[in-house]
Amino acid sequence: MLLWLVAFVVIPTAILLVYSFCQRDELGQIIYTFSWDNYRRIFVDSDTGKFGTTYLTVFVRSVEYAGLTTVICLLMGYPVAWFIGRAPESRRNFLLMLVMIPFWTSFLVRTYAWITILSTEGLLNSFLQYTKLISEPFDMLYTPGAVVVGLVYSYLPFLILPVYGSVEKLDNALIEAAFDLGAGPIRTFQRVILPLTRPGIMAGILLVFIPAIGMFAISELMGGNSQPTIGEVIQDQFLQARDWPFGAALGMTIVVLFAAAFSFTARQRDLT
């Protein structure tokens, strides 16, 4: 495990950190000179020299997408995880298999399937027109809502599974004791069930929020580059603009954001 972490986490992050302080020449070649210019570009407009909001807006948009995705996954995934965790043991493996079925197909196939569903002449618009709920098709694809739908669909299992692990270990005798002592369903959930399943909730939030910030494929395919996320900007810097140092600086900024999110969730776990 230590060798795996060093080879695929520590070394790539160190390379990214070194590149983030470098510069590039006119041909896009890396110049190994130490400078804070790449980080300064994130917060300062290069043309005016004043505080800029271009990349900060992209960061905020990415966090908003990831935050909304996490909330929706929590609201949808917790009841599913509870149902699976409290189901008879003979049925749990089958129910978990149903949750994992989407991973049996390619990520791109699933994304393009949603593009087909949400397009103007897609299945959803056709169904709504057939049922007379709408008179003419409306644009659902290449909108922020489409991006959130794609993110929720992709990351919902990552919240269900850790919450399921906490629910499965929940002692039913504690719930019965709360009812015997006069607590109603709502108070039992707030004072007994929620605190005992909070470790799974925190782990699920971490597994959804962190990768959703940097995801670029869904936002690019289903958002149409109308409102780019930070993952798309980083991809463009490396592949199109050939500005690897600035792309590395943006990547390291995300790493810091990831570390802050991890620290927050870890602190919340410790409080429980």
Secondary structure, DSSP 4 states (H G I P E B T S, - for coil): -HHHHIIIIIHHHHHHHHHHT-EE-TTS-EE----SHHHHHHHB-TTT-SB--HHHHHHHHHHHHHHHHHHHHHHHHHHHHHHHHTS-HHHHHHHHHHHHGGGGS-HHHHHHHHHHHHSTTSHHHHHHHHTTS-SS----TTSHHHHHHHHHHHHHHHHHHHHHHHHHT--HHHHHHHHHTT--HHHHIIIIIHHHHHHHHHHHHHHHHHHHHH--HHHHHHHTTSS--HHHHHHHHHHTS--HHHHHHHHHHHHHHHHHHHHHHHHHHHH-
